[in-house]
Amino acid sequence: MDTRLQRPGRRALRMALGVALCAAISFALDLSIPVIAPVFAVFLLATHSRPLSLKASAMLALVVALTTGSGLLLVPLLRHYAWAGVMIIGLMLFVAFRYGLRGGNNLVATFLVAGLTMISAAGTADFQLAVTVVGALVKGLVLAVLVSAWVHWLLPESASARPRPAARVMPDHQAARIALRAALVVLPAYLLAMTDPASYMPIIMKSVSLGRQSCTTTARGAARELIGSTLFGGLLAIGFWFALRLFVHLWMFFLWMLLCGLLVGRKLHGLSPTRYSPGFWLNSLVTMIILLGQSVQDSAAGKDVYAAFAVRMGLFLAVTAYACLTLLIFEQRRRDG
């Protein structure tokens, strides 16, 4: 179990088990936004080979407090001075992405972006909805951290394993340019969600994933990385849905999620060589979780699952195409400059 060849397998199993547990527990507890915990578990377990330290946990708790507080405080500003409020949100997105690119904790940056956009967008429609989103974010993050700690205890990293190398700290001018690009990727989905937060909350989560992925994707491979991973995630969600219909049960939901997590984890951790980057597989898994989770909720609410999935997939592809266009425009301007 401690050999170099077996170490990636343990990491893939750890990620798959953690994501499947978070998804099953979220739906079993009937959380208001059940996809939050498994999505954060993906980011947490795919990027960290060891459980969060006490210092990192304290930092995360502080970020939760600041994010939820800031999101709720911006609600009155967005209602009465919408333009100024949107500009402040854009500035805060830029700061959050730049923090991650300058060597900060990427999980913290991701939670900042997700929290600010989801809470403030929900609050423009109904303050009670914003409070519900706050509760969903906090519960989802706590669940993801607890499950992550448990799977690390169950499948610990070998003592001889070196910690993952720290992310490369970008020069200030480059970090600012990429952070601005990522913020512009997220903003249109955020503006769309403000028109109907209850319906478009998944679009915000997808745009946050795209903004994170755009920080490591080049303009040359943007279409293959962003659009390709979105389409593959949609195919995984379709396959998962029809497999689940063979026997609808929470345990089967857990087992199918575990299988999908293992399939993607093999690619993500290099057990099965592929020409696609880890970001491709990470975004594919996140897309599948969001689409599948919303379909399960649509089914429970008695909605037309297939029509809702088609509309949601179309919006995902539109947001992804816009992200690709943003990358290409920034690359062209950089060359011209």
C-alpha positions in Angstrom: 0.0 0.0 0.0 2.9 2.3 0.4 4.5 1.9 -3.0 4.6 4.7 -5.5 2.4 2.8 -7.9 -0.3 2.2 -5.2 -0.3 5.7 -3.8 -2.4 7.3 -6.7 -4.9 4.4 -6.4 -5.4 5.2 -2.7 -5.9 8.9 -3.5 -8.5 8.1 -6.2 -10.4 5.8 -3.8 -10.2 8.4 -1.1 -11.7 11.0 -3.4 -14.4 8.7 -4.8 -15.4 7.5 -1.3 -15.5 11.0 0.1 -17.6 12.4 -2.7 -20.0 9.5 -2.7 -20.5 9.7 1.1 -21.1 13.5 0.9 -23.7 13.1 -1.8 -25.5 10.2 -0.1 -25.6 12.0 3.3 -26.7 15.3 1.8 -29.7 13.7 0.1 -30.4 11.5 3.1 -30.5 14.6 5.4 -32.6 16.4 2.7 -30.2 19.5 2.7 -31.6 22.5 0.8 -28.8 22.5 -1.7 -27.5 18.9 -1.5 -24.8 19.2 -4.3 -22.7 21.7 -2.2 -21.1 19.1 0.0 -20.0 16.7 -2.7 -18.7 19.6 -4.9 -16.6 20.9 -2.1 -15.4 17.4 -1.3 -14.2 17.1 -4.9 -12.1 20.2 -4.6 -10.9 19.3 -1.1 -9.9 15.7 -1.8 -8.6 16.2 -5.3 -6.2 19.0 -4.3 -5.1 17.9 -0.7 -3.3 14.7 0.0 -3.6 15.2 3.8 -6.5 16.4 6.0 -6.8 20.1 6.8 -4.5 21.2 9.6 -5.8 23.1 12.6 -4.6 26.4 11.2 -6.3 25.7 7.8 -9.5 24.7 9.6 -9.5 27.9 11.6 -8.8 29.9 8.4 -11.7 28.2 6.7 -14.0 29.0 9.7 -13.0 32.6 9.5 -13.7 32.7 5.8 -17.1 31.2 6.3 -18.0 34.0 8.8 -16.6 36.7 6.5 -18.2 35.4 3.4 -21.7 34.9 4.8 -21.6 38.2 6.6 -20.4 40.1 3.5 -22.9 38.4 1.3 -25.8 39.4 3.5 -24.5 42.9 4.0 -24.4 43.4 0.2 -28.1 42.5 -0.2 -29.5 46.0 0.6 -26.9 47.6 -1.7 -27.8 45.3 -4.6 -31.5 46.1 -4.1 -31.2 49.9 -4.0 -27.9 50.5 -5.9 -27.7 47.5 -8.2 -24.9 48.9 -10.4 -22.6 49.8 -7.5 -23.4 46.4 -5.8 -22.4 44.5 -8.9 -19.2 46.4 -9.2 -18.3 45.6 -5.6 -19.1 41.9 -6.2 -16.9 42.0 -9.3 -14.0 43.6 -7.3 -14.3 41.0 -4.5 -14.3 38.1 -7.1 -11.1 39.6 -8.6 -9.5 39.8 -5.1 -10.5 36.2 -4.3 -9.2 34.7 -7.5 -6.0 36.8 -7.2 -5.5 35.5 -3.7 -5.5 31.9 -4.9 -3.2 32.7 -7.8 -0.7 34.5 -5.5 -0.2 31.3 -3.4 -3.2 31.4 -1.2 -5.4 28.5 -0.4 -7.5 27.6 -3.5 -10.2 26.0 -1.4 -10.6 29.3 0.5 -10.7 31.2 -2.7 -13.3 28.9 -4.2 -15.6 29.2 -1.1 -15.2 33.0 -1.2 -16.3 33.1 -4.8 -19.2 30.7 -4.4 -20.4 32.2 -1.1 -20.4 35.8 -2.3 -22.2 35.1 -5.5 -24.8 32.6 -4.2 -25.7 34.5 -1.0 -25.9 37.9 -2.6 -27.9 36.7 -5.6 -30.4 34.9 -3.4 -30.8 37.9 -1.2 -31.9 40.2 -4.1 -35.0 38.0 -4.5 -35.7 37.1 -0.9 -33.7 37.7 2.3 -35.0 34.4 3.7 -33.7 32.6 0.6 -30.3 34.1 1.3 -30.4 32.8 4.9 -31.3 29.4 3.5 -28.3 29.5 1.1 -26.0 30.5 4.0 -27.2 27.5 6.0 -26.7 25.3 3.0 -23.2 26.5 2.4 -22.1 26.1 6.0 -23.7 22.7 6.4 -22.2 21.6 3.0 -18.7 22.8 3.9 -18.8 21.3 7.4 -20.0 17.9 6.0 -17.2 18.0 3.3 -14.5 18.7 5.9 -15.8 16.0 8.3 -16.0 13.4 5.6 -12.6 14.4 4.3 -11.1 13.9 7.7 -12.8 10.5 8.0 -11.6 9.1 4.6 -8.1 10.4 5.4 -8.2 8.4 8.6 -9.6 5.4 6.8 -7.1 5.6 3.9 -4.2 7.6 5.3 -1.4 8.9 3.1 1.7 6.8 3.5 4.4 8.1 5.9 6.9 8.1 3.1 4.7 10.2 0.7 5.8 13.7 0.1 3.2 16.4 0.4 1.8 17.8 -2.9 4.0 20.6 -4.2 2.7 24.1 -3.5 1.0 25.8 -6.3 3.3 28.1 -8.3 3.0 31.7 -7.2 2.3 33.8 -10.3 4.0 37.2 -10.8 1.7 40.0 -9.7 0.9 41.3 -13.2 0.1 37.8 -14.5 -2.0 37.0 -11.5 -4.0 40.2 -11.9 -4.7 39.5 -15.6 -5.9 35.9 -15.0 -7.9 36.9 -11.9 -9.7 39.6 -13.9 -10.4 37.0 -16.6 -11.8 34.5 -14.1 -14.0 37.2 -12.5 -15.4 38.1 -15.9 -16.2 34.4 -16.5 -18.3 34.2 -13.3 -20.1 37.6 -13.5 -22.6 36.9 -16.4 -23.9 33.8 -14.7 -24.2 35.8 -11.5 -26.2 38.5 -13.2 -28.5 35.8 -14.8 -29.0 34.2 -11.4 -30.1 37.5 -9.9 -33.2 37.4 -12.1 -34.3 34.1 -10.6 -31.9 32.8 -7.9 -33.9 29.7 -7.1 -33.8 28.4 -10.7 -30.3 29.6 -11.6 -28.3 28.7 -8.5 -26.7 25.6 -10.3 -25.5 28.0 -13.0 -23.5 30.0 -10.4 -21.9 26.8 -9.1 -21.0 25.8 -12.7 -19.5 29.3 -13.4 -17.4 29.1 -10.2 -16.0 25.8 -11.4 -15.3 27.3 -14.8 -13.7 30.4 -13.2 -11.4 28.1 -11.2 -10.6 26.0 -14.3 -9.9 29.1 -16.4 -7.0 30.0 -14.1 -5.1 27.0 -15.3 -6.4 26.7 -18.9 -4.6 28.2 -21.9 -6.6 29.9 -24.7 -5.3 27.3 -27.2 -6.9 24.4 -25.3 -9.9 26.3 -24.0 -12.6 24.7 -26.2 -11.3 21.1 -25.5 -10.8 21.7 -21.8 -13.9 23.7 -20.9 -16.5 22.6 -23.5 -15.2 19.0 -23.6 -15.4 18.6 -19.9 -18.9 20.1 -19.7 -20.1 17.7 -22.4 -18.4 14.7 -20.8 -19.9 15.7 -17.4 -23.4 15.8 -19.0 -22.8 12.3 -20.5 -21.8 11.0 -17.1 -24.9 12.5 -15.6 -27.2 10.9 -18.2 -25.5 7.5 -17.8 -25.8 7.8 -14.0 -29.5 8.7 -14.2 -30.5 5.8 -16.3 -28.3 3.4 -14.2 -30.0 4.7 -11.1 -33.5 4.0 -12.6 -32.7 0.3 -12.6 -33.0 0.3 -8.8 -33.9 3.5 -7.1 -32.4 3.5 -3.6 -30.1 5.7 -1.6 -27.5 2.9 -1.3 -27.5 2.4 -5.1 -27.0 6.2 -5.4 -24.0 5.9 -3.2 -22.6 3.0 -5.1 -23.1 4.5 -8.5 -21.5 7.8 -7.3 -18.6 5.8 -5.9 -18.1 4.1 -9.3 -18.2 7.4 -11.2 -15.7 8.9 -8.7 -13.4 5.9 -9.2 -13.6 6.2 -13.0 -12.8 9.9 -13.0 -10.3 9.5 -10.2 -8.2 7.0 -12.2 -7.8 9.7 -14.9 -7.4 12.5 -12.5 -4.5 10.8 -10.5 -2.8 9.4 -13.6 -3.6 5.7 -13.1 -5.0 5.6 -16.6 -2.9 7.8 -18.9 -4.8 10.4 -20.8 -4.0 13.5 -22.9 -6.5 15.6 -20.9 -5.4 17.7 -17.9 -6.5 17.0 -14.3 -8.6 20.1 -14.6 -10.7 18.5 -17.4 -11.6 15.5 -15.2 -12.2 17.7 -12.1 -14.6 19.9 -14.0 -16.3 16.8 -15.6 -17.0 15.3 -12.1 -18.3 18.7 -10.7 -20.6 19.1 -13.7 -22.0 15.6 -13.3 -22.7 16.2 -9.6 -24.5 19.5 -10.2 -26.6 18.2 -13.1 -27.4 14.9 -11.4 -28.3 16.5 -8.1 -30.7 19.0 -9.7 -32.3 16.1 -11.7 -32.9 14.2 -8.5 -34.5 17.3 -6.9 -36.6 17.9 -10.0 -37.9 14.3 -9.8 -38.7 14.6 -6.1 -40.6 17.8 -6.9 -42.6 16.2 -9.7 -41.1 18.3 -12.5 -40.3 17.2 -16.0 -36.7 15.9 -15.4 -35.7 15.6 -19.1 -37.0 19.1 -20.1 -35.3 20.7 -17.1 -32.0 18.8 -17.8 -32.1 19.9 -21.5 -32.5 23.6 -20.4 -29.9 23.3 -17.7 -27.4 21.6 -20.1 -28.0 24.3 -22.7 -27.3 27.0 -20.1 -24.1 25.2 -19.0 -22.9 25.0 -22.6 -23.7 28.7 -23.1 -21.8 29.7 -20.0 -18.9 27.5 -21.0 -18.8 28.9 -24.6 -18.7 32.4 -23.1 -15.8 31.4 -20.8 -13.9 30.1 -23.9 -14.6 33.4 -25.7 -13.3 35.4 -22.7 -10.1 33.4 -22.7 -9.6 33.9 -26.4 -10.2 37.7 -26.2 -7.8 38.1 -23.3 -5.1 36.1 -25.1 -5.6 38.2 -28.3 -5.3 41.4 -26.3 -2.2 40.2 -24.6 -0.6 39.4 -27.9 -1.6 42.7 -29.4 -0.3 44.5 -26.3 
